[in-house]
Amino acid sequence: MSDNQLRVVWIYPDLLSTYGDQGNVLVVERRARQRGLDVARLDVRSDQPIPTSGDIYLIGGGEDRPQRLAAERLRRDGGLHRAVENGAIVFSVCAGYQILGHEFINDLGQREPGLGLIDVVSVRGEGERCVGDVLGDIDPRLGLPPLTGFENHQGVTHLGPTARPFAQVRLGNGNGTGDGTEGAYNDTVFGTYMHGPVLARNPLIADLLLKLALDVNALPPTDDRWYEALRGERIAAAQQPA
C-alpha cells in the first residue's frame, strides 16, 4: 500500500468474467471498506496495460477462446509478473487459474503457455464435465473454515512440487485428478476452480487476501451475518441427497 490506499485490480473483465466471478472484486472492495480502508479499484480491460503497483489482483473464469486471448495478452504485457515480483497478491478462478500455471489446452486443442506463477499444468479431461457444488477443507496452514463453491470445468489440473493444494474436497471434483485436491497456491498466488462467486461464499478468504496485502495477522471484526447465512444455505443444499 501507498498513501494508505489499497489498490485492487480486476483483470480483463471483458474476457474473464463469467459465472459471477466479478463478485469477487466487489467482496474484496466491500470487506476492505468495512475496515475503514481507502480502496482504489481498477478494472483493466484486455486492451489496457496491467499496472504493476496494485496490492491485490483478481482474475476470473471465461470460455476457451477468451482464455487464450487473455493468456496471450498477459504474456506480452508482463505487468502481472512484475506486480508479483513487487509482492502483490493474486487470486484466480477457473480459466484464470489455468492461465497462471505453466500451460493449458486452448480452444484450438493446442498446448498454450501460461504465466508460470503457480506450479501447475492443466489438460483437458476425458470424462464428464465437472459441474456442481463443492465442499472441502482448506489447507490448515491458512486457518480458514471449510470451502464452499460451484465448479464448472472440463480441465484437469496437476500440481507440481512447489504448489500446495488449496483444499481437499469432501464433495465434488476440484482439480479433477482424482486425488481430492482443489486449487493450488504458493506464498502470494492462489488459484481455484470455485465459482459462486467464491469470495461471497467464503468471505474469510477475502480477508486472508487483505491480511497478506496489508502484512498484518488480524483485521478488525465486521458483520458477517449475511455471509454466514449464504454459506449455511449453500452448504446445506450441497449436502442434500441427489
Disulfide bonds with the S-S distance in Angstrom:
none
